[in-house]
Amino acid sequence: MKKLTGALGMLVLLSACSVGPDFRTPASPRVDAYTSKNDAVPLVKRIELGKQIETDWWALFASKALNGVVRQVVNNNNDLVSARETLAQAEEAVKAESGSLLPQASLGAIAGRQKYGAALFGPANFSIPPFTYYELGPSVSWTPDFFGGEHRAVERQQALANYQAHEVDAMYVTLTGDTVAAALDMAAANAEIAALGKVIAEDKTIRQLVQSAYEAGSATKMDILSAQSQLNSDQAMLPSLKQRLSVSRHALSIFVGKAPANWVPPDFQLSDFTLPQALPVSLPSELVKKRPDILAAEANLHAASAVVGVATANLYPQLTLSANMMQEALTPAGIFSLTNNAWSLAAGLSAPIFNGGTLSAQKRGAEHAYQASLAQYRQTILVAFRQVADTLTSLAHDDEEIVTMTNAVSTASTVLDLSRASYQAGAIGLLQTQDAQRTEARAQLDMIRARHQHDLDCVRLFVALGGSPIKAQ
């Protein structure tokens, strides 16, 4: 018995060996900054490089209404629920694959009727009449994993489960980003509709003034047509803004898992959102460890590495051990008699000798698949760096545009003040004053668009940085 136990122990130890490569995360590119010196933009004032976001990134917008909507999205979004269920399925697949490492036991029962032919017993004039037989008993089989093929298969399945976990994180980041972007779109649309309303009101006033001047003989028909054309042009912008507002509302409804007719989001305004002066931006080295799509690509690479191990193990022999203990009888009652006990022990060895090069080709194919996954992993990192660099430079250019638009609004406001003073002094007509008011309103509209673009680029930056980890909402 001790010898048998020792032999089994040795088999277990041997089965712990695994051929093929042991996976190690590839070295990340040595990158200290996201942008180069050629990107001559004032980034230092806008970011705090190396600082981590200490909360959910959307909380930086300081909007309780937004926080509430995002919370509903995280809890109720159907795409996120589907991704989580797919992750649960992948985790169960790991458990199922792990079961193949253990001996497999089953209980079998057979009831049959048998008739042997005369040729079975040769020329002797002897035959066995038809009979009914019964069998009942357990059987056990085990294929020791000497070369680690099954262990590599479990490793692959675990890597695929990790991949799916990172896909859930990626879905979470993308979904929260889309939610905040939709809320900002809604707020910007509301602001632009209000600003455009002022422009249209000024257009109508100017048209009326031109009409009065025409009737008084101080304006031409062309002046009336020009004023009407400007009114029509500005009014034509309003339906698209209203549609944009509706699209944003509908998107938010779907994100929270509701039909647009059954749920209406808060009426977001630009004044609801306030970002900090400086934005926290993690270092490139931290981005590689945090961003979900990079981690998913790493898990996919790990799975490809494990497949190489599986293909390598298939080149080696396999031993299968089996045993059964059966109760055999010709009557149902006799099946419980100890005298009818039968058993068997068997060991089977199979080794590939010739298969037309199939197994070697599968191993080489798995190695090529690993190299392809490695290239995809490296490309994913580079794309991540590019996206962060793009958003950082966009924010810098947004700052420049906001400065320019601020100056434009200030200038337009000054012109409007001077026009009003000149009108009160009788130096200019009302038409010129109204035109100055319209110019100032359009400058305000352009400022809204510039600030909205800045806020959207902030969202893109936080998403490009990997967002925030999933927390219980």
C-alpha angles and dihedrals in degrees: 000000000000091000091051091049091049091049092051090048091052090050090052091050092049091048089058091067114098126197122209130053123323106229121245125175108254118246113268121236113271101246123157099177139026098224133043130234088258089069093083096192130128098247098150094076094052105047142043103216114210096022118122124221104252096198140022103312095232089059086073087076088066095222119139091192091054092048090053094050093048089050090055091048093052092049100042112024110124096212090055091047089051092050091050092050090049088053090051089051091052091050090052089050088058090055091047092051091047090057090068090069091067130070113274117228129186140170118229134189128187132186117182147148121234137193121183121209123238092246090067092075099040126231094334114115092240133118138166117231119233113284141183119233137190131203130185131170151101128277130197131196133177134179108201110222096230095162099033100248093136092043089053089049090054089046090053092050091049090050089052089051089051088050090054091048090056089046088058089052090049091050089050093052094045093046095049089046092052090047094053091044091052091049090050091047089052092050093046092048090052091050094046092048090053093047092045089050089060091049091050091048090053090047091055092048092050092048090052091049092050090048090053091047090050091051088049090052097245097106136050133233087251089060090055092049091047092052091046091048091054091049091050091048093052094043089053089063093059101072093054090051091050090049090050089052091051093047091052092050092048092048092053090049092054092045090058091048097254135120113250090244092055103046133036120192123226114282095255119207128190089244088065091071127070121170124198117259092245124038123220112239122183121226119263090249090057093046091063090055096045113035110098098218091053091049090047090052089050091052090049089052089051090053091051090051091053091051088059088056092050092050091048093051090052088066091065132074122272127214121205122194120197138174137174138181116203136185108215125190143152092226131043091241093052092060090080094055115108090217089068094059118129130177142175139195122198140173121196126192124195127180130178112247105160128003103150092263093297097132094045090048090050090052092049090046090053090051091052089048089053092052090049091051090048091055090048090050092052092046091051090056092049092049089050091053090048093051092051091047090049093052093045093053090043090055091050091051089045088056090052091049092048090051089050093047091046088056090046092052091046092050093046090049091050091049090049092051091049091047092052091048091048091048091052088050090050094242095122137021129256091252092065091048092051090049089054090051090052092049091051091050092051090050089054089051091053090048090055090053092049093051091046090053089050092052092048090051088052089055090049090050094053091046091048089052090057099263118237129316117261112269132181106274 
